[in-house]
Amino acid sequence: MVKITFKHTGKETTVEANEGETLLQVAERNNLPIIGGCGGACICGSCCVDIDPDHINLIHEADINEQDVLECLPMCKTTSRLACQIVITKSMDGMVVTIN
């Protein structure tokens, strides 16, 4: 199991994630306040999260489709990613994510 900490609405919640799940699936399974409007199809941007700068290097770079969506989001930062596009790996154990 991989432990991921989500920061949201002034709280921190640490949950267990399975390798191969997306960050969006983990958040939804744990009833965290995140929206997956397009069902994980990488087209709406509603699951935008910020990855802690200390952990951003654990995640593969965004592909062109994800980059296009992120560029349209006004709250986008250099550490912003779409939770539906981040697949959990063991190396992400301890990662901290802020839900926008």
C-alpha positions in Angstrom: 0.0 0.0 0.0 1.1 3.6 -0.8 0.2 6.3 1.7 -1.0 9.6 0.2 -1.9 12.7 2.2 -4.6 15.0 0.8 -4.9 18.6 2.1 -8.5 19.9 1.7 -10.8 22.4 3.4 -8.3 23.1 6.1 -7.8 19.4 6.9 -5.2 16.7 6.1 -6.3 13.2 5.4 -3.9 10.3 4.9 -5.2 7.4 2.9 -3.9 4.1 1.4 -3.7 3.8 -2.3 -3.1 0.8 -4.5 -0.5 0.8 -7.3 -2.2 1.3 -10.6 -5.1 3.4 -9.3 -5.3 7.0 -10.3 -5.1 9.8 -7.7 -8.7 10.7 -8.6 -9.9 7.1 -7.9 -8.1 7.1 -4.6 -9.7 10.5 -3.6 -13.2 9.4 -4.7 -12.9 6.0 -2.9 -12.1 7.9 0.3 -14.9 10.4 -0.1 -12.6 13.3 -0.4 -13.9 16.6 -1.9 -12.7 16.3 -5.4 -14.7 16.4 -8.6 -14.1 14.1 -11.6 -16.5 15.8 -13.9 -15.5 14.0 -17.1 -14.9 10.6 -15.4 -11.2 10.7 -15.8 -11.1 11.4 -19.5 -8.7 14.4 -19.2 -11.0 16.9 -20.7 -12.6 19.0 -18.0 -9.9 20.0 -15.5 -12.3 19.7 -12.5 -9.9 17.3 -10.7 -7.0 19.7 -10.7 -4.7 19.3 -7.7 -1.4 20.7 -6.5 1.4 18.3 -5.8 3.7 19.3 -3.0 6.9 20.7 -4.6 9.0 18.1 -2.7 7.1 15.3 -4.4 6.4 16.7 -7.9 9.5 14.8 -9.3 7.8 11.5 -8.4 5.2 11.9 -11.1 5.7 11.5 -14.9 5.4 14.7 -16.9 2.0 15.8 -18.2 1.3 14.7 -21.7 0.2 17.2 -24.3 -3.5 16.6 -23.7 -3.2 17.2 -19.9 -1.0 20.3 -20.6 -3.7 21.7 -22.9 -6.3 21.3 -20.1 -4.0 22.7 -17.4 -3.2 25.8 -19.5 -7.0 26.7 -19.6 -7.3 26.7 -15.8 -6.9 30.0 -14.1 -5.6 28.5 -10.8 -3.0 26.4 -12.5 0.5 26.4 -11.0 3.8 24.8 -12.0 2.9 22.0 -9.5 -0.7 21.6 -10.7 -1.8 18.3 -12.3 -5.0 16.5 -13.1 -5.7 13.8 -10.5 -7.2 11.5 -13.2 -3.8 11.4 -15.0 -1.6 10.5 -12.1 -1.2 6.7 -11.7 0.0 5.6 -8.3 3.4 3.9 -8.0 5.3 2.7 -4.9 7.7 5.7 -5.2 4.8 8.0 -4.4 4.5 6.8 -0.8 4.2 9.8 1.5 3.2 12.2 -1.3 1.2 15.3 -0.3 -1.5 16.6 -2.6 -3.7 19.7 -2.2 -7.2 19.5 -3.6 -8.2 22.7 -5.3 
